[in-house]
Amino acid sequence: MVESLRQSTPAEREQWIRDASYNLFNLRSEQVFIDLLTDSGTGAMSDRQWGAIMTGDESYAGASSYYHLKEAIRDITGFEYFLPTHQGRAAENVLFSVLVKEGDIIPGNAHFDTTKGHIEFRKATAVDCTVDIARNIEAEDPFKGNVDPEKLEQVLKQTPRERLGCIIMTVTNNTAGGQPVSMANLRAARELADKYGVLLIIDSARFAENAYFIKRREEGYADRSIRDIAREMFSYADGMTMSSKKDGIVNIGGFIGFRDKELFRRASTFNIMFEGFVTYGGMAGRDMNALAQGLYEGTGYEYLEARISQVARLGDRIHSAGIPMQRPVGGHAVFIDAGRFLPQIPAEEFPAQRLAVEIYLEGGIRGTEIGTLMADRDPVTRKNRYPELELVRLAVPRRVYTDNHMDYVAEAVKNVWERRQKITRGLAIKWEAPIMRHFTVELGLLS
Ligand SMILES: Cc1ncc(COP(=O)(O)O)c(C=O)c1O
C-alpha cells in the first residue's frame, strides 16, 4: 500500500499551525508532509498481515483469532495468560485497576506519560529511578534506558510493602530517549523485586527493538535470536503491558500478559468492564489475527536491522551538523535537545514546543515535544514540573518512509538550526486540561 503525500507552502503552514493553537496534535494529517509525531499505530502492515485480516473470526466469545494471538504471545513472550485491550493505555488501565491504589508508590525506569497518567489518576506516585547517565545527553552509553538499582532499592526499602504497587520497567525507555535496557539490568530489577516481594511488570511497547540492542550491544547475546532474547527479557517479569501499535506493527491494539492465573482472573473483571469480553477485549478478531502475524514480523532480525538503521541514519545526519541531540540514537526516534538548540528561550516558554513548531513551519514535518508541556503540573501543588531535558522527538513510523524522506527531514532541521538565533521567544498556554495536557493544550506565540 502506498499513500500520496502533499507538499505545502510556508504561508499555508503558518496559517494551519496558528489555527491549531500551536499544538501539533491539532493539525490535520493532510497538513503534514512527513509525519514523525509518533511511531505508534502508524506503521504499514505487510501482505501477510492483510491476508490474516481476511480470515479474522468475529465471534463474541472463543474466536479462533483470539487463540491464534494467544499462541503467538505465548511463543514470543512466554506468558501463559493474556487479555486483549484496545491499546497500551487500556492495558495499563485494566492492570492498574488491580495493582495500584491511592497512596501507592510505583518505581521503575522512566514511566511513559500514559503510564504516569494512570498511576496519578489513582492518586499514586510514579518514581523515576532511571540511571543518571540518561540525562547526560551526549554520553555514548549502550544502555541509557536502565534503571539505577541503587535508586530503585532505596525506594523499595523506604516504602512499606503494602504501598508498593509494582515495579515497572519500560523497554525501550521512551521518555529517556528510546534508550534500551540491558538484560543484566532486567535481571537486577528481578532480584530486587524478589528481595522486596513486589511484582515486576514490563511496559513492552518496543520490546523487540530492545532485544535488538541487547543482541548488538550486550556481551553474550550476539548469537542469540531476537525471539530468544525477548523470551529471556520477559522471563524476569510477572506480567507485561503492551501497546501493539509499536513492535506489533498494527494500527490499533494492546494486551496484558500474566504468569499468575489469579492475577489474570482479577484483571479479567476489569477487562470486561472497560474493554470487552476476555477473548476480544477491545479488538476485532481480524485485528488480533494481524497482530499475531505482526509480532512475528516485528521480531525478525532483518526487519529490525533495517528499521533501526533508518532511525540511526536520520540521527547521524542531524548530529553531523552539530545539532545537540540524544546519543546514541534511540530505537524508534531521534530526540533533539531543544534546551541547547534554543537556550535563549526559558523553560516557562516551552522551548521544545517552539522548536517542534519551527520544524513544522520549515518543512511540514510533525514531531512532538517531550519537555515541560508533557511533564505537566505536579498533581498536588499544581505547579509546572520542569524536566531536566527539553526534547523534540522525531519518531519514525515502521515501514512507511524511505531514506530519502529521512534526508529531507535532516535538511529541514539543519535549516532551523542555521536560523536559530532569530527565534527569541517561546509560547504561552491559553488553555490546558487538568491531566495529560500536551495532547489538547492551546498555546499562543509570544513575540
Ligand atoms: C512506552 C509506552 N508505553 C505505553 C504507551 C501507551 O500505548 P498506547 O498509545 O497504545 O495507548 C506508549 C505509547 O506511546 C509507550 O510508548
The ligand as an ORCA input file, in Angstrom:
! r2SCAN-3c Opt
* xyz 0 1
  C       6.391      3.034     26.427
  C       4.938      3.226     26.159
  N       4.027      2.717     27.000
  C       2.709      2.848     26.787
  C       2.231      3.544     25.702
  C       0.740      3.708     25.529
  O       0.302      2.962     24.462
  P      -0.964      3.385     23.550
  O      -0.575      4.621     22.822
  O      -1.175      2.202     22.667
  O      -2.111      3.611     24.458
  C       3.141      4.096     24.810
  C       2.626      4.858     23.643
  O       3.254      5.631     23.019
  C       4.528      3.933     25.045
  O       5.449      4.459     24.223
*
